[in-house]
Amino acid sequence: MSMQIVQKIAQELNVQAHQVQAAITLLDEGATVPFIARYRKEVTAGLDDTQLRTLEERLRYLRELEERRQTILKSIEEQDKLTPALQKDILEADTKTRLEDLYLPYKPKRRTKAQIAREAGLAPLAETLFNTPETDPETAAADYIDADKGVADSKAALEGAKQILMEQFAEDAALLGEIRDYLWSEAVMVSNVASGKETEGQKFADYFDYHEALHKIPSHRALALFRGRNETVLQLNLQESAEAPEDPRAPGICEGKIGKHFGLRNQGRAADKWLQDVVRWTWRVKIRSHLEVELLMRLREAAEAEAIQVFSSNLKDLLLAAPAGAKATLGLDPGLRTGVKVAITDATGKLVEHGAIFPHAPRNQWRESIAVLAVLAKKHHVSLVSIGNGTASRETDKLVAELIKQHPELKLQKLMVSEAGASVYSASELAAKEFPDLDVTIRGAVSIARRLQDPLAELVKIDPKAIGVGQYQHDVSQMQLARSLDAVVEDCVNAVGVDVNMASAALLARVSGLNQTHANNIIHYRDSNGAFKNRKALLKVPRLGAKTFEQAAGFLRIMGGDNPLDASAVHPEAYPVIEQIVAKNQRPMHTLIGDSSFLRKLKASDYTSEAFGVPTVTDIIQELDKPGRDPRPEFKTAEFMEGVETISDLKENMVLEGVVTNVTNFGAFVDVGVHQDGLVHISALADTFVKDPRDVVKAGDVVKVKVLEVDVARKRIAMTMRLQDDSRDYTAPSQRERGGAASKNNKSRQKTANGSNSQQKYANTGSFGNSLADAFARAKK
């Protein structure tokens, strides 16, 4: 392990080198970030999960950099061109870009015009004209005319010399670095509409004649520009500075930098004009296009990194949303012609009954559907009704409202939930294994029911990218996005903990140290041998060895087992600390748990040892106070306004309650129950200046908003969280301020191919069993 890497990461994180070294050692030994953050605080001196994730990413980058560095050194050494000065520069290069700049002159490349010129013996001519500009180019070139070498005349000789100098200038690492830095800070992005694309590309209209300082372009705007270019609507170019020269043929700032770097300026000497021509062509042919591609890539990478961070933050908020808890739930996946799919899950999330009702057009079985739902709710002691927020959701919400009004004795509570990703899950291999005999539409209803009971446990079954809380998620690096989102899921699952006797394989696979094989084996062992009685029994699971047990045990909970500590986040390796507390205070362990007044009096320092320091003992005492505490907030819901069901029902200055569905760099999208999220622009989130919308709201928050503007045709709703605002004073932000072409955030959900057959299928089979048939019969009578 290079100490240089350790020192660099320590400096970036503003921590000590020994902390970084300890964390890297643990990671290399196979420890996970959640395990290190929770159970190795003494080893890393308290590095938290955020610091460890950053450390992990930087370690990956710097190791790749080091590997590339060694490859480059070896390549140049084999060419016998590695000088002490070049070796020093390569060893000190701290970015991949700098490293590649240094390697450029030595990088094996296909035969260039400059190489051909060298082979023709023109290098001395280039050197003479560069070093002694007093030399007349035509006269000097005459000595190099050689038809056998492909140099037919003095013009050909001078062209070859020019190619040699152009390549030499364009491969100067210091010059490239200087121009690159200048362009990043001073260049301007210019966007124009492609000819003939004005009508087709209207969604990019804000960028038809657009310019902005390159380094100031925010993430969402950059990704909108790149999407416009990919769709051949926009043409993107870089301008050297904010002020474009009147004569495009006039020497620019970058040409001046090249000349200055090599000490070239027109002093009226014989070769000065020719050398100025070399400088101009070096910039326009060699360097400009190369750096433009590189800088646009840099802008894109920065934009992608920010977009991925936005997605990760939203995903974390969604996964850690408050669970409704262990209550029997009726899940409704709304639909019109195909009916409303119904699934009832018991308190443990197990599917107990399912089917479909048809309260809406064309069947209009409103009363019959209410009767069916009443029968089912009573039969299965249902407490919650979870309604998916897709097509026909408000109509279905009204149906359930009438059910609650007609049957107050059922004591039902209805809630609207996001069905994003439900169709992805229902068509997945995981859902097919769990419900092989169910139609995909019913699987979606099951998912809708379960995500109300425990959002985390259900959403881990869905590819994070399909949950739909990202910003331009399809425009970013899918590998980096997947890696970042997987890390978020892992951190969330382990922050909450997992009941090993209840969890699905999908949830178990996200536990620290476990993979899909371990998860499947745990499920198989549980099915074959019954519930786990204690954590030690996990060691009997095939392929779950001591190292895996160490990583996972603290995050796995066993409720009602042999040892009450197994239901807590205390790691089994730390049980001796509790035994010491029990012995020293002469109190049985079960009397300690939850005795806050007693536990607050304990001093962590009295129970430390070489293995367990104050941070770990402090965590243990806190865990004894509230064993297995859930870090998620208290469950609460938004109440959508009655009578406001479609975007056309909205009126300016109307105050509504809604749920934040997505937070971006330019604001937050809020669901108020009209099938189209409204945007609260960053400027309308609070009375004070807001730099980052996530400082004010997060996905899942229940908020009050006021409607400022409704554009029914474009399906856009402008809202404010500053309730004193008035729509009469509102000026709409431009499309680019709204996040570019993808800011509409439509929530259309792709239905499965066989969804259209579900009405006929369930009408014929009566998949509820006798209760459905009986209910319909009674309702019709």
CORZIFEN-V146225 format. One record per pair of residues at least 6 apart in sequence whose C-alpha atoms are under 6 Angstrom apart, sorted by the first residue. I is the first residue (numbers start at 0). J is the second residue. Records with the same first field share a line. If there is no record, write none. Layout:
# CORZIFEN-V146225
I->J / J
This chain:
# CORZIFEN-V146225
6->16
9->15 / 16
18->43
21->43
22->43
36->47 / 48
75->81
92->98
100->172
101->172
103->170
104->170
113->162 / 163
116->159
119->148
121->160
125->160
132->270 / 271
133->268 / 269
134->269
135->269 / 270
136->270
140->153 / 156
141->153
144->150 / 151 / 152
150->156
161->277
165->281
169->286
183->214
185->240
186->213 / 238 / 239 / 240
187->211 / 212 / 213 / 237 / 238 / 240 / 241
188->210 / 211 / 213 / 237
189->209 / 210 / 235 / 236 / 237
190->206 / 208 / 209 / 234 / 235
191->207 / 208 / 233 / 234
192->207 / 232 / 233
193->232 / 233 / 234
196->232
200->232
202->740
203->740
218->302
219->738
220->739
223->739 / 740
227->233
228->234
265->271
303->475
306->470
307->480
310->468 / 469
311->484
313->468 / 698
316->698
317->698
318->455
319->631
321->631 / 632 / 633 / 634
322->452 / 453
323->451 / 452 / 634
324->452
325->346
326->346
327->344 / 345 / 346 / 381 / 382
328->343 / 344 / 381 / 383 / 384 / 448
329->342 / 343 / 384
330->341 / 342 / 384 / 385 / 444 / 447 / 448
331->340 / 341 / 386 / 444
332->339 / 340 / 387 / 444
333->339 / 391 / 392
334->390 / 391
335->359
337->755 / 758
338->356 / 357
339->355 / 356
340->354 / 355 / 441
341->353 / 354 / 355 / 444
342->352 / 353 / 444 / 445
343->350 / 351 / 352
344->350 / 351
352->767
353->767
354->766 / 767
356->368
357->364
358->364 / 365 / 368
367->775 / 778
369->402
371->774
382->411
383->411 / 412 / 413
384->413
385->414 / 415 / 448
386->415 / 416
387->415 / 416 / 417 / 418
388->416 / 417
393->644
419->466
420->465 / 466
421->443
422->443
424->461
425->439 / 442 / 443
426->439
450->457
460->505
468->661
489->509
493->510 / 554
495->629
496->554 / 555
497->555 / 556
498->555 / 556 / 557
499->555 / 556
500->530
504->518 / 519
507->518
508->514 / 515 / 518
511->550 / 551
512->547 / 550 / 551
532->560 / 561
533->560 / 561
553->568 / 569 / 570
556->565 / 566
557->565 / 566
558->566
567->626 / 627
568->627
592->623 / 624
593->624 / 625
595->624
603->613 / 616 / 617
604->613
637->656 / 657 / 701
644->673
645->673
646->673
651->706 / 707 / 708
652->705 / 706 / 707 / 726
653->705 / 706
654->704 / 705
655->703 / 704
656->702 / 703
657->669 / 670 / 671 / 701 / 702
658->669 / 670 / 699 / 700 / 701
659->668 / 669 / 698 / 699 / 700
660->668 / 669 / 698
661->667 / 668 / 698
665->681
666->679 / 680 / 681 / 692
667->678 / 679
668->676 / 677 / 678
669->676 / 677
670->676
677->716 / 717
678->717 / 718
679->718 / 719
683->719
684->720
685->721
704->719 / 720
705->718 / 719 / 722
706->718
707->717 / 718 / 726
708->716 / 717
709->716
